[in-house]
């Protein structure tokens, strides 16, 4: 599902809200998750999962064109751990 499909689905489920209101709500939701992760925090949505960040250590990489070794700096990357309910629904046969 892409963002526009999500917006359309929310509009269909909530006919009392205007499309611009739905888009603003979605922007606020996603921006709050991003801001919290940027602060080093964690976001947990019960039944869905938890968003957090993990640290990657600096390492030596290789330029694929030249084969030359390059330094890759350390960084934080987003991580998602699905919740118990999501795992259960995904694994029902």
BELTA-V818356 format. One record per pair of residues at least 12 apart in sequence whose C-alpha atoms are under 7 Angstrom apart, sorted by sequence separation. I is the first residue (numbers start at 0). GAP is how many residues later the second one is. D is the distance in Angstrom with one decimal. If there is no record, write none. Layout:
((I/GAP/D) (I/GAP/D))
//
This chain:
((58/12/6.1) (59/12/5.8) (58/13/5.3) (57/14/5.6) (58/14/6.7) (6/15/6.8) (36/15/6.2) (57/15/4.5) (6/16/6.6) (36/16/6.6) (57/16/3.9) (56/17/4.5) (55/18/5.3) (56/18/6.9) (55/19/5.3) (54/20/5.8) (55/20/6.0) (54/21/4.5) (53/22/5.4) (54/22/6.4) (52/23/6.0) (53/23/5.4) (52/24/5.4) (53/24/6.4) (52/25/4.4) (53/25/6.5) (51/26/5.9) (52/26/5.2) (51/27/5.2) (50/28/5.8) (51/28/6.4) (50/29/4.6) (49/30/5.7) (50/30/6.6) (48/31/7.0) (49/31/5.3) (48/32/5.5) (49/32/6.4) (48/33/4.1) (49/33/7.0) (47/34/6.0) (48/34/4.0) (47/35/4.9) (46/36/5.2) (45/37/6.9) (46/37/6.3) (47/37/6.7) (46/38/4.9) (47/38/5.7) (46/39/6.3))
//
